[in-house]
Amino acid sequence: MKTIDLIRKKKEGGRLSREEIESLISGYISGEIPDYQVSALLMAIYFQGMEAEETADLTAVMASSGTMLDLTGMPGFPVDKHSTGGVGDTTTLILIPLLAAAGLTVAKLSGRSLGHTGGTIDKLESIPGFRTDLSREEFLGLVKRCGIALADHTEDMVPADRLLYELRDVTSTVDSLPLIVASIMSKKIAGGARGIVIDVKTGVGAFLRELEDSRRLARSLVAIGARLGRKISALITDMSQPLGRMVGNALEVREAIAVLNGEGPQDLEDLCCELGAELLLFSGKEHVRDKAVDALRTLLHDRSAQAKFRDLVKNQGGDPAVSDDPSLLPAADARVKILAQSSGLVVALDALAIGRAANLLGAGRFTKEDTIDPAVGIELLQKTGDRVTEGDPLAILHVNDTENLDSARTLAMEAYTIGNGPVVPPPLIVERITA
């Protein structure tokens, strides 16, 4: 079959068969099909979309384009979690040891980030000595022995996604719904999990700001996962203000440790327990949602999850003492307070502005080549609904490099809207989407 005929077929609104998709993906990976033809195909998909079965076929073909993890020999029910990203999104650091403490198997592959702060890998690497560059044998050995491991994606997994994303990035086709779904789900399928929960953020600090867009993505992800034989659900969660109170790599690890010790922010604890409950239900360990949430909350407060986090850190070369003494994490040289300019209620806290401010301080990347400073970031002392008096500290900037400090300070100050109220903070969990 000729590539130009498949481009024409898609351009005219036709549906590509599984065999045609396999031919396209294998031809592109091998170099037989050039970038310019795949670019044309991506643009055709962008405008014409893809049917559900077509998207499922694309997802499955992309997943099998490289090495796939086989977790069938593991002792527990293998699960995975994905978040569409936000500001102060620390859930993975808490959720994977929490799930392991509940007896589930967590073989988690994560990545770095070009976002406001680093990805999960960047955050964990702020722990002294922590290794994420595990060999496949090391990774699976830890999962089999301890039920938990977390490593960076390797190039032999889902190479089709890496190549296609690079092309999408330079052809303005990143925001195509079927291509987003295939990108996310191909990595989840290749990771070997049988139960998957997706945290789809919505609001000003999210990848998708509008609820209806977040809803469409959540429904598509769940539909495709179910078509490919996975137990899957999605929670649409609020990202109008940052989750928790820390934004930055070591700062977020510090906050995760607080939650694992039963002492963290309530919104972060609640979300982790709600996400984890989905997977407990899929595993059959619990059958009633409220009981699943309560069981996970108990594992946080009796420090069972903290013990699993300690094992994770120790097994991967990190200093396990950080789980008891977060002061061992990198710390910034200076702290700069953001003060309230008036008295009243915090009516809104703009997550995007806080994220951009943290990025300016060095907590995130603007390009792939940028180096993240693990110590810097923003500590939020006040959030939506809190009452403040003029001169009260609203937030603390953790600073090393002062080059962008003035801009970061301005953004952080403008992120806070103080008024008279009344204030009704948005619900943490907006919707639950199931198959």
C-alpha positions in Angstrom: 0.0 0.0 0.0 1.3 3.4 -0.9 1.6 6.0 1.9 0.2 8.8 -0.3 -3.0 6.7 -0.8 -3.4 6.4 3.0 -2.8 10.1 3.5 -5.5 10.8 0.8 -7.9 8.4 2.5 -7.5 10.1 5.9 -7.7 13.6 4.3 -11.1 12.6 2.8 -12.4 11.4 6.1 -11.9 7.7 5.7 -11.0 5.2 8.4 -7.6 3.6 8.5 -7.6 -0.1 9.1 -5.3 -1.9 11.7 -3.2 -3.2 8.8 -2.8 0.3 7.3 -1.8 1.8 10.7 0.7 -1.0 11.2 2.2 -0.3 7.8 2.5 3.4 8.5 4.0 3.1 12.0 6.5 0.4 11.0 7.5 2.3 7.9 8.0 5.5 9.8 10.1 3.9 12.6 12.3 2.1 10.0 12.8 5.3 8.0 11.1 4.1 4.9 8.3 6.7 5.3 9.7 10.3 5.5 8.8 13.0 7.9 7.0 15.1 5.4 4.5 12.3 4.6 3.8 11.5 8.2 3.4 15.3 8.8 0.7 15.3 6.2 -1.0 12.3 7.8 -0.9 14.0 11.2 -2.5 17.1 9.8 -5.2 15.0 8.1 -5.9 13.3 11.5 -6.0 16.7 13.2 -8.8 17.9 10.9 -10.7 14.7 10.3 -10.2 13.0 13.7 -10.3 9.3 14.2 -13.1 6.8 15.1 -12.8 5.0 18.5 -11.8 1.7 17.0 -9.3 3.5 14.8 -7.8 5.3 17.8 -7.6 2.0 19.7 -5.8 0.4 16.8 -3.3 3.3 16.6 -2.8 3.0 20.4 -2.1 -0.7 20.3 0.2 -0.5 17.3 2.2 2.3 19.0 2.4 0.4 22.3 3.8 -2.7 20.5 6.3 -0.6 18.5 9.0 -1.4 21.1 9.5 -3.4 24.3 6.4 -4.1 26.4 6.6 -5.0 30.1 5.2 -8.4 31.1 3.9 -8.2 34.6 2.0 -11.4 34.6 4.5 -13.1 37.0 4.3 -10.4 39.6 2.7 -11.3 43.0 0.0 -8.5 43.1 -2.4 -6.8 40.7 -0.4 -4.5 38.5 -1.7 -0.9 38.4 -0.7 2.4 37.0 -1.7 6.1 37.2 -1.4 9.0 34.8 -1.9 12.7 35.3 -2.3 15.3 32.6 -0.2 17.6 34.7 -0.7 20.7 36.7 1.0 22.9 39.3 2.1 21.3 42.6 1.0 17.9 41.2 2.7 15.7 43.8 0.3 12.7 43.7 2.6 10.1 42.1 5.2 10.5 44.9 2.5 9.6 47.4 0.2 7.3 45.4 2.8 4.6 44.3 4.0 3.8 47.9 0.4 4.0 49.1 -0.7 1.5 46.5 2.2 -0.8 47.2 1.4 -0.7 50.9 -2.1 -1.8 50.0 -0.7 -4.9 48.3 -0.9 -3.8 44.7 2.0 -4.0 42.2 3.4 -0.7 41.0 5.9 -0.8 38.1 5.9 2.9 37.4 7.6 4.5 34.4 7.6 8.2 34.5 9.4 11.1 32.7 10.8 14.5 32.9 8.9 17.6 32.1 9.0 20.9 30.1 6.4 22.2 32.5 6.4 24.7 35.3 8.2 22.3 37.6 10.0 19.0 36.8 8.3 15.7 36.2 8.2 12.9 38.7 11.7 11.7 37.7 13.1 15.2 38.3 11.4 15.4 41.7 12.7 12.1 42.9 16.2 12.9 41.7 16.2 15.7 44.2 16.7 13.0 46.8 20.4 12.5 47.4 21.6 9.4 45.5 18.2 8.4 44.1 18.6 6.5 40.8 16.0 6.3 38.0 18.2 5.0 35.3 17.5 1.3 36.1 18.1 -1.5 33.7 15.1 -3.6 32.8 16.3 -6.5 34.9 16.9 -4.2 38.0 13.5 -2.6 37.5 11.5 -5.8 37.2 13.5 -7.4 40.0 12.6 -4.7 42.4 8.9 -4.9 41.4 8.9 -8.6 42.0 10.7 -8.4 45.3 9.1 -5.3 46.8 6.0 -4.6 44.7 7.3 -1.1 43.8 9.8 0.6 41.5 9.9 3.8 39.6 12.2 4.5 36.6 12.7 6.7 33.6 11.2 5.8 30.3 13.7 3.9 28.1 14.2 4.5 24.4 13.2 0.9 23.5 9.6 1.5 24.9 7.0 3.0 22.5 9.5 4.5 20.1 6.6 5.4 17.8 5.3 7.8 20.4 8.6 9.6 20.8 9.0 10.1 17.1 5.4 11.1 16.5 5.4 13.6 19.4 8.5 15.3 18.1 6.8 15.7 14.7 3.5 16.8 16.3 5.4 19.4 18.3 6.7 21.1 15.1 3.6 20.7 13.0 1.1 22.2 15.5 -0.8 19.0 15.8 -0.1 18.4 19.5 -3.7 19.2 20.5 -5.4 16.5 18.4 -7.6 14.5 20.7 -7.0 11.0 19.1 -3.3 11.7 19.0 -3.2 12.8 22.6 -5.2 9.7 23.7 -2.9 7.3 21.6 0.2 9.0 23.1 -0.9 8.6 26.7 -2.5 5.2 26.4 0.2 3.6 24.3 2.7 4.1 27.2 0.2 2.8 29.8 -0.5 -0.3 27.7 3.2 -0.9 27.1 3.8 -0.6 30.9 1.9 -3.8 31.5 -0.7 -2.5 34.1 -4.1 -4.2 34.2 -5.7 -1.4 36.2 -5.3 2.3 35.3 -6.6 5.5 36.8 -6.2 8.8 34.9 -6.1 12.2 36.7 -7.4 14.7 34.2 -6.8 18.2 35.4 -9.1 21.1 34.5 -8.9 24.8 35.2 -6.5 27.6 34.6 -3.4 25.7 35.6 -4.2 22.6 33.6 -3.2 21.4 30.1 -6.9 21.7 29.2 -8.5 24.7 30.9 -12.1 24.2 29.9 -14.2 21.5 31.6 -15.8 20.2 28.4 -12.4 19.7 26.9 -11.2 17.8 30.0 -14.4 15.8 29.9 -13.9 14.8 26.2 -10.3 13.7 26.9 -11.3 11.7 30.0 -14.0 9.9 28.2 -11.8 9.1 25.2 -9.0 7.8 27.5 -11.4 5.5 29.4 -13.1 4.3 26.2 -9.8 3.4 24.5 -8.3 1.7 27.7 -11.5 -0.4 28.0 -11.4 -1.4 24.3 -7.8 -2.6 24.9 -8.8 -4.8 27.8 -7.8 -2.6 30.8 -9.8 -1.8 33.9 -9.8 2.0 33.7 -11.4 5.1 35.1 -10.7 8.8 35.2 -11.2 11.5 37.8 -11.5 15.1 36.5 -9.9 17.2 39.2 -9.6 20.9 39.8 -6.4 22.8 38.9 -7.7 26.4 39.2 -5.3 26.7 42.2 -2.2 24.6 42.9 -2.7 21.2 44.6 -1.2 21.2 48.1 1.1 24.0 49.3 4.4 23.4 47.7 5.5 24.0 44.1 9.0 22.9 43.2 11.0 19.7 43.1 12.5 19.1 46.5 9.7 21.2 48.1 7.1 18.7 46.6 9.1 15.7 47.8 9.1 17.4 51.3 5.3 17.7 51.1 4.8 14.2 49.8 6.8 12.9 52.9 4.5 15.0 55.1 1.4 13.3 53.6 3.0 9.9 53.9 3.5 10.7 57.6 -0.2 11.6 57.9 0.6 15.3 58.3 0.2 16.8 54.8 -2.4 19.1 53.2 -5.9 17.7 53.2 -6.5 18.3 49.5 -3.4 16.3 48.5 -4.3 13.4 50.9 -7.9 13.3 49.7 -7.0 13.2 46.0 -4.4 10.4 46.5 -6.9 8.3 48.4 -9.6 8.9 45.8 -7.3 8.0 42.9 -6.0 5.0 44.8 -9.6 3.8 45.6 -10.3 3.3 41.9 -7.4 0.9 41.7 -8.2 -1.0 44.9 -11.7 -1.6 43.5 -10.2 -2.8 40.2 -8.0 -5.3 42.1 -10.9 -6.8 44.0 -9.2 -6.0 47.3 -12.1 -3.7 48.2 -15.7 -3.7 46.8 -17.1 -0.5 48.3 -15.6 2.9 47.3 -15.9 4.5 50.7 -14.2 1.5 52.3 -11.4 1.7 49.8 -10.8 5.4 50.5 -10.8 4.7 54.3 -8.4 1.8 53.9 -5.9 3.9 52.0 -6.3 6.8 54.5 -5.4 4.3 57.3 -2.2 3.3 55.4 -1.2 6.9 55.4 -1.8 7.6 59.0 -0.3 4.4 60.4 2.8 5.2 58.2 2.6 1.9 56.2 2.9 3.9 53.0 5.8 5.9 54.5 7.6 2.6 55.0 7.1 1.7 51.4 8.4 5.1 50.3 11.5 4.4 52.5 12.0 1.1 50.8 11.6 2.7 47.3 14.3 5.3 48.1 16.7 2.8 49.7 16.3 0.2 46.8 17.1 2.9 44.2 20.2 4.2 45.8 18.7 7.2 47.7 19.2 8.2 51.3 16.2 6.6 53.1 16.7 9.0 56.1 14.9 11.7 54.1 11.6 9.9 54.9 12.1 10.9 58.5 14.3 14.0 58.0 13.2 16.1 54.9 15.9 18.7 55.9 18.3 16.4 54.0 16.7 17.5 50.8 18.3 20.4 48.8 17.3 23.8 50.2 17.5 27.2 48.6 19.8 29.9 49.9 17.2 32.7 50.3 13.5 33.0 51.1 11.5 36.0 49.9 8.0 36.6 51.3 5.0 37.8 49.3 2.9 40.0 51.5 -0.8 40.8 51.3 -1.5 44.3 49.9 -4.9 44.4 51.5 -7.1 42.7 54.0 -9.9 40.3 53.1 -10.5 36.8 51.8 -8.4 35.0 49.2 -11.0 34.9 46.4 -8.8 33.2 43.9 -5.3 31.8 43.5 -4.1 31.6 39.9 -2.4 28.2 39.5 -0.8 29.2 36.1 0.7 32.3 37.5 2.3 30.4 40.4 3.6 27.8 38.0 5.1 30.4 35.8 6.7 32.1 38.8 8.2 28.8 39.9 9.6 28.2 36.4 11.3 31.6 36.4 13.0 30.7 39.7 14.5 27.6 38.0 12.1 24.9 39.2 11.2 23.9 35.6 12.5 24.0 32.0 11.9 26.3 29.1 13.8 24.0 26.7 14.9 20.3 26.9 18.5 21.4 27.5 17.7 23.5 30.6 18.9 22.3 34.0 16.4 22.3 36.9 17.4 23.6 40.3 15.8 21.1 42.7 15.9 23.5 45.7 13.8 26.4 44.4 10.1 26.9 44.2 7.2 28.5 46.0 5.6 27.7 49.3 1.9 28.7 49.5 0.9 29.9 53.0 -2.6 31.0 52.0 -5.0 29.5 49.5 -8.5 30.2 48.2 -11.0 30.9 51.1 -8.3 31.9 53.7 -8.7 35.2 55.5 -5.7 37.5 55.5 -4.8 40.9 56.9 -2.7 43.5 55.0 1.0 42.7 55.5 0.4 39.0 56.2 2.7 36.6 54.2 0.8 34.9 51.4 3.7 32.8 50.0 7.4 32.3 50.3 9.7 32.2 47.2 12.6 29.8 47.7 15.4 31.4 45.7 19.0 30.7 44.5 19.4 32.7 41.3 18.0 36.2 41.6 18.1 37.0 37.9 14.3 36.5 37.4 13.3 37.2 41.0 11.5 40.5 40.3 9.4 38.9 37.6 8.7 35.9 39.7 7.7 38.1 42.7 5.3 40.1 40.5 3.7 36.9 39.1 3.3 35.4 42.6 1.7 38.6 43.9 -0.7 38.9 41.0 -1.7 35.3 41.4 -3.6 36.2 44.6 -7.0 38.0 44.3 -8.1 39.3 47.7 -11.7 40.5 48.1 -14.7 40.4 50.3 -16.2 37.1 49.4 -18.2 35.0 49.9 -15.8 32.4 48.5 -16.8 28.9 47.5 -13.7 27.0 46.6 -14.2 24.7 43.6 -14.7 21.0 44.3 -11.4 19.0 44.3 -13.0 16.2 42.2 -15.3 17.5 39.5 -16.4 14.3 37.8 -15.7 10.5 37.8 -15.6 8.9 34.4 -16.0 5.1 34.1 -16.2 2.6 31.3 
